[in-house]
Amino acid sequence: MNSRDNQLKAFDRLLTIMDDLRAQCPWDKKQTMETLRHLTIEETYELGDAILDNDLEEVKKELGDVLLHIVFYSKIGSETNDFDIADVCNGICEKLISRHPHIYGDVKVENEDDVKRNWENLKLKEGKKSVLEGVPNSLPALVKANRIQEKVAGIGFDWEEPNQVWEKVVEELNEFKAEVDKGNKDAMESEFGDVLFSMVNYARFLKINPENALERTNKKFSKRFQYLEEKAQAIKKPLKEMTLAEMDVFWEEAKKI
């Protein structure tokens, strides 16, 4: 691993390159925070994919892309005299120090849950009107549900035991089924949302990240379906002309790979 001195030199090199690009590259000159925003979101998702794939070489590359964006935004901020990379770094340093009084102060904690509760309480003392203010509106619904539940649990609004949460899941499933039987689409959607929300809550109690879990299943399904497509192509029979029984033979083969 690189020494701290080499790490700082590498970061300084990136800042210098950013200065050069902003001054000389036609594309980089034109960029604004607004034009970079969707690219930043894309890079973040690519980093997430690399992490789920446990591809550490790719993680390293994608972290570089995300870091470039942070430096890019900071460069733009410096041009309007609003902030620069030092302000960004110092800002997060101050936040981390103030949010960790058990490290930089005299507060005592017993476990991770104590740390989370202190974190949320400190945010309220800093002027936040609600613990939910820190949950971005644009988050995907599944991720947002998980973050909402983590936030409220941080100030003590939570179930006590996992079995209580499971009972809630069963209750919501029964309510959903009742609406399905009635055929009321609006009520069905509402109850289905409740089912998902309660399942996300149960996953949290089991220390399972629901977004990661669902994405693993997405990848698993895609891999198996692509195997099915390859087999269908090999026997020169379009999937739409195959029976479910025929497709299931290849599906079961894919599950064994």
N, C-alpha and C positions, 0 to 999 in steps of 0.2 A: 504493500500500500504506500501511497505517496505521503511524504512528510507534510506537516502543516504549512511549511514554507512553500513547498511545491504546489499545494492546493491553492494557496493565495496567489501564487504566480499564474496558475491556470485561470483563475477567476479574473485576474487583471488582464490577461491575454484576451479573454472573451469580451471584456468591457472595451478594450482597444479596438478589437475587430468590429464591435457594434458601432463605435464612433466612426470607423472607416466606412462601413456600409451605409450608415445614415447620411454621410457626407458625399459619397461617391456613386452609390448604386441607384439607378433610376427607380427600381421597384421599391427598395427599402425607403427611399426618400418620400414616396407617396403614401406610405402606410400611416394609419391613424389607429387609435385604440379601438374604434368601431370596426375598422376593416380587419383587424387582427383577431377580434373576439371569436368569430366562428372557427378560425384556425386553431386558436388556443383550446377550444372545446374539443375539436377533433384530435389534437395531440394528446389531450388528457385521456380520451377514450382509448387511443392507441397504447398509451402507457398502461391503462387498466387491462387491456387484452394481453399485453406482454407479461404482466404480473400473474394473471390467471393461467397463462400457458407455462409459467415458471421458466421463461426464456430470459435468463439474466443478462445475456449479451444484448438482447433487444430492449430490456429494461434500461440498461445503461444508455443506449442510444436515445430512447424516448425521453428519459430524464433530461438529456442534453437539449432536446427540442423544447421541453417545457421550460427549462432554465433560460433558454434563448428568449422565449416569450416574456419571461419576467424581466430580463434585462432590457428587452425592446420597449416594453411599457414604461420602464423606469427612465429610459433614454428620452422617450417622448415627453414624459413628465418633467424632465430636467429642462427641456427646450422652452417650456412655458413657465419655468421657475415655480412649479407647484411642488415637485418632489424629485429626488433622484434615488439611485440604488442604495446610497447610505441611509437615507430616510426610511426606505423600505426595510432594510436590515435592522436598523435601530428600533423601528416601530415594532417589529415582531419580537425583538429581544426584550423590549420593555414589557410587552404583553405577556411573554412567557415568564418573566421574572415575577410580575404582579399576580399571575394566575397560578404560580407554584409557591405559595407561602410556606409549604411544607419542606421546600428545598432552600428557599432564599429568605425564610422568616422563621417564626417560632411555632407555626401551626403543626399539630400532630395528626397524622393519618394512619389508619390501620391497614387499608387495602385500596384497590383500584376504585371501588365504589365511593369511598370517601373522597378521593381525588375528583371524581366526576361531580359529586354534589358540591364540593367547594368551588369548582370551576363555574358551575351555573349560578351559584349564589353570588360569586364575585362579579359576574357579568351584570347581574341585576343591580349591584351596588354601583357599578360604573355608569348607570343611567339607562340600562335597557328596561323598557316597559314590560316586556314579556320574554320568557325564556325561548319562545318560538321565533323571535326576531332573527335569530341566526340561521334559520332554515330558508334557503333561497327558494323563491317562488318557482323558478325555472327548473328545479330538480325533477328528474323522472319520478313518477308517482310512487313506485316501489321504494326507491331510495329515500324519498321524502317521508314516507310512512315510517321507515326505520329511524330516520333522524328525529322526527317528531316524538316518537316513543322514547328514544334515548334522552332527548331534552327534558321531557316531563318526568322521566324516571330519576333524572339527576337532582330534582328538588323534592323527591319522595313520593310523587304521584305514580304508584306502581303496584302491581300485584305482589303478594308475598311469596307464593310458591308456584312452580311451573304447572302443577296439576290444576291450579285455579285457572290458569291461562288456557290450558287444554279444554277444560269444561266450557270456557267461553267460546272456543273454536267450535265445539260440538253444538253449542247453543246457536251460534250464528249459521252453521251449516243447516240445522233444522229449520231456522227461520227462512233461509234462502230456498230450501226445498219446498216449503209451504207456499212461497210466492211463485215458484216455478209451476206448482200444481194449479195455482189460480190463473197463471198466464198473464200476469200484469208486468209488462216489460219494464216500466219505470221502477216499480217496487223490486223486481228481480235484480236490476242493476244496482240499486241501493244496497240490497242485502248481500249481493256478490262482493261489493266493495267492503262491506263489514267483514265478510269471510276472509278476504285478502288481508285486511288490516289486522285481524286477530291472528292470522297465520304468521304475519311478519312479527307480531309481538311474541308469539310462541317461539319463533326462531331466535329472537333476541335472548330469551331465557335459556335456550339451549346453546348459546354462544355460536350461532350460525348466522353468517351474513346472508340475508335473503337474496340480495342482488347477485352475489357471487354464486350462490347455489343455483339460481335460475339460469345464469349465464353458462354454468357448467353443463346443465341439462340441455340448453340450446346447442352448445358445441357438440355434445354427445349425440343428440338427435340428428344434427346436420351431417355429422360424420357417417352415421348409419344410413341415412337417406341417400347420401352420395354413393355409398357402397351399393345400395339397391339400384341406383341409376346406372352405375358401371356394369352391374351384372345384367341388367335389362338390355343395355347396349351390346354386351358381349353375345347375347343370344338373339340379337336383332329383333327384339319385341318391345315396342313402346310401352311404357308403364300404363298408359291409359287403356291398353288392350289386355293387360294382365288382370287376373282375378286377385282378390285380396289374399286368397289362400296361396297363390303363386308368389305374390310379393312377400308374404309372411315367411316363406322358406328362406329367402335371402336376408330378410330382416333378422331372423334368428341367427343366421350365419354371422351377420355384422355384429351382433351382441357378444359373440365369442372372440372377436378380434381385440 
